[in-house]
């Protein structure tokens, strides 16, 4: 098992137009960026964006809006191609041959039964045996407050299944809060300060979370002009 050290990873749903926003993240000095709702750099008209995104993996149905993992040049990103059965949307990569990373952007996916956290529940069933040394981060569009009493793949059920394989939420471990009782929102619906929710997460295997691990959430006064979601910064 690999214990990661001296690394910064940032996850953010940029709310589109990442070609005009990536420079906002440079001040964090992140080694890896996990971005939701970003353009495919290869097919974007912005040459500056393509030049900046010199080391990345991307996935989506539309080149205008998908999910991407961007890394510094000294990091080796290898696409895992874990099966996803067209679930929306998950991108798995291996980092430096040491650990796996999953970018998650959970959609309703026009599914009457398995929307949002149901998409991740299905992805988890398919790939659970592969997640021995893994960080899963992104926009899950889910919280315990929306659990439905007669559903077997509620948010709480997914959290329990992750814990069974040794994967836990970094936020809840570091802030010692319970699911559904989060003090710091990650989303302000319609960019409205009176509609705060916690729906973005970072889940990690214990091998990747030494005692020095921290997770910080950006504030609305800085980030609402650019997105309804706040960035999550993980520091090892």
C-alpha positions in Angstrom: 0.0 0.0 0.0 1.2 3.5 -0.9 0.9 6.3 1.6 0.8 9.5 -0.4 2.7 12.5 0.9 3.4 16.1 -0.1 0.6 16.3 -2.6 -2.3 18.7 -3.2 -5.4 17.7 -5.1 -8.3 20.0 -5.8 -11.8 19.0 -6.9 -14.2 21.5 -8.3 -17.4 21.6 -10.4 -16.5 24.7 -12.4 -20.1 25.2 -13.8 -18.8 25.2 -17.3 -16.4 27.4 -19.3 -13.4 26.1 -17.6 -11.3 27.5 -20.4 -11.9 30.9 -18.8 -11.5 29.8 -15.2 -8.5 27.4 -14.9 -6.2 30.3 -14.0 -8.2 30.9 -10.9 -6.8 27.7 -9.5 -3.1 28.4 -10.0 -2.8 30.0 -6.6 -3.4 26.6 -5.0 -0.4 25.0 -6.5 -2.3 21.8 -6.9 -0.6 18.8 -8.3 -3.8 17.3 -9.6 -7.1 19.0 -10.5 -10.4 17.0 -10.6 -12.8 19.1 -12.5 -16.5 18.5 -13.4 -18.4 20.3 -16.2 -15.2 21.2 -18.1 -14.6 21.2 -21.9 -12.5 18.7 -23.7 -9.2 20.6 -24.3 -8.6 18.8 -27.6 -11.8 20.1 -29.2 -11.9 23.5 -27.5 -11.2 26.6 -29.6 -9.1 28.1 -26.8 -5.4 27.4 -27.6 -4.3 28.7 -24.3 -6.5 26.2 -22.5 -5.1 23.4 -24.7 -1.5 24.4 -24.0 -2.2 24.6 -20.3 -3.9 21.2 -20.2 -0.8 19.4 -21.4 -1.2 16.4 -19.0 -4.8 15.3 -18.7 -7.5 12.7 -19.1 -11.1 13.6 -20.1 -14.4 11.9 -20.4 -17.9 13.0 -21.5 -20.7 12.6 -24.0 -20.3 16.2 -25.2 -16.9 17.9 -25.8 -18.4 21.1 -24.3 -19.1 19.6 -20.9 -17.6 16.6 -19.2 -15.1 15.6 -16.5 -11.3 15.9 -16.5 -8.3 15.1 -14.5 -5.4 17.6 -15.0 -1.9 17.1 -13.5 1.5 18.7 -13.4 4.0 17.5 -15.9 6.0 15.4 -13.4 2.9 13.2 -12.7 2.1 10.2 -14.8 -1.7 9.8 -15.4 -2.7 6.5 -16.9 -6.3 5.9 -17.8 -7.7 2.8 -16.1 -10.7 2.3 -18.3 -12.7 0.8 -15.4 -16.1 -0.4 -16.7 -18.9 2.0 -16.2 -21.7 0.6 -18.3 -22.5 4.2 -19.6 -23.2 5.5 -16.1 -22.9 9.2 -15.8 -20.1 10.3 -15.3 -17.0 8.5 -13.9 -13.4 8.8 -15.0 -10.7 6.6 -13.4 -7.0 7.1 -13.7 -3.9 5.8 -12.0 -1.4 8.3 -10.6 2.3 7.5 -10.9 1.6 3.8 -10.7 0.9 4.3 -7.0 -2.9 4.9 -6.5 -6.1 5.2 -8.4 -8.3 8.3 -8.6 -12.0 8.5 -9.7 -13.6 11.7 -10.8 -17.3 11.5 -10.2 -20.1 13.8 -11.6 -23.4 12.0 -10.7 -26.3 12.7 -13.0 -30.0 12.0 -13.1 -29.1 10.2 -16.3 -32.8 10.1 -17.3 -33.1 7.1 -15.0 -36.4 6.9 -13.1 -34.8 4.6 -10.5 -31.1 5.1 -10.3 -30.5 8.8 -10.7 -27.6 10.7 -9.0 -26.3 8.7 -6.1 -27.9 5.7 -7.7 -25.4 6.1 -10.6 -22.5 5.9 -8.2 -24.1 3.0 -6.3 -24.1 1.0 -9.6 -20.5 2.1 -10.4 -19.5 1.0 -6.9 -21.0 -2.5 -7.5 -19.1 -2.9 -10.7 -15.7 -1.7 -9.5 -15.7 -2.2 -5.7 -13.0 -5.0 -6.0 -10.7 -2.5 -7.8 -10.9 0.2 -5.1 -8.1 -1.0 -2.9 -6.0 2.1 -3.0 -8.3 4.8 -4.3 -9.4 8.4 -4.0 -13.0 9.2 -5.2 -13.9 12.9 -5.5 -16.3 15.1 -7.2 -19.9 16.3 -7.4 -22.2 13.5 -6.2 -25.4 15.6 -6.1 -26.3 13.8 -2.9 -26.7 14.1 0.8 -28.1 11.9 3.6 -31.0 14.4 4.0 -32.5 13.0 0.8 -32.5 9.4 1.9 -35.7 7.6 0.9 -36.9 5.0 3.5 -37.7 2.2 1.1 -34.7 2.5 -1.2 -31.7 0.2 -0.9 -29.1 2.5 -2.5 -29.6 5.7 -0.4 -26.7 8.0 0.3 -26.3 6.4 3.7 -26.1 2.9 2.1 -23.4 4.1 -0.3 -21.4 5.5 2.6 -21.7 2.2 4.5 -20.6 0.2 1.5 -17.5 2.5 1.1 -16.6 2.1 4.8 -16.9 -1.7 4.4 -14.0 -1.5 1.9 -12.0 1.0 4.0 -12.9 4.2 2.1 -14.1 7.1 4.2 -15.1 10.8 3.6 -12.1 13.0 4.3 -14.4 15.9 5.3 -16.3 14.0 7.9 -13.2 12.5 9.4 -11.3 15.8 9.7 -14.3 17.9 10.9 -15.8 15.1 13.0 -19.3 15.7 11.7 -22.0 13.2 10.8 -23.4 12.7 7.3 -26.3 15.1 6.7 -25.1 17.5 9.5 -22.3 19.3 7.6 -21.4 22.8 8.7 -19.7 23.8 5.5 -21.7 23.8 2.2 -20.2 22.9 -1.1 -23.1 24.1 -3.2 -25.3 27.2 -3.1 -28.3 26.4 -5.3 -28.9 29.0 -8.0 -25.9 30.8 -6.4 -28.3 31.8 -3.6 -26.7 32.1 -0.1 -30.0 31.0 1.5 -29.9 27.6 -0.3 -26.7 25.9 1.0 -26.1 22.2 0.5 -23.2 19.7 1.0 -23.1 17.5 -2.1 -19.4 17.4 -3.1 -17.1 14.9 -1.4 -13.7 13.3 -1.3 -13.5 9.7 -0.2 -10.2 8.0 0.3 -8.7 4.6 1.3 -7.0 4.7 4.7 -3.6 4.1 3.0 -3.9 7.5 1.4 -4.9 9.4 4.5 -2.0 10.0 7.0 -2.8 12.0 10.1 -1.5 15.1 8.3 -4.2 15.0 5.7 -6.4 18.1 5.5 -9.5 19.1 3.5 -10.6 22.7 3.0 -13.6 24.1 1.3 -13.7 27.4 -0.6 -15.9 30.2 0.5 -18.9 31.7 -1.4 -17.7 35.2 -1.3 -14.7 34.2 -3.5 -16.2 31.4 -5.7 -19.9 32.2 -6.3 -19.0 34.7 -9.2 -17.6 31.7 -11.0 -19.6 28.6 -10.0 -22.4 27.5 -7.7 -20.0 24.9 -6.3 -17.1 25.5 -3.9 -13.7 23.8 -4.6 -12.4 21.1 -2.2 -8.6 21.2 -1.5 -7.0 18.0 -0.2 -3.5 18.3 1.2 -1.2 15.4 2.1 
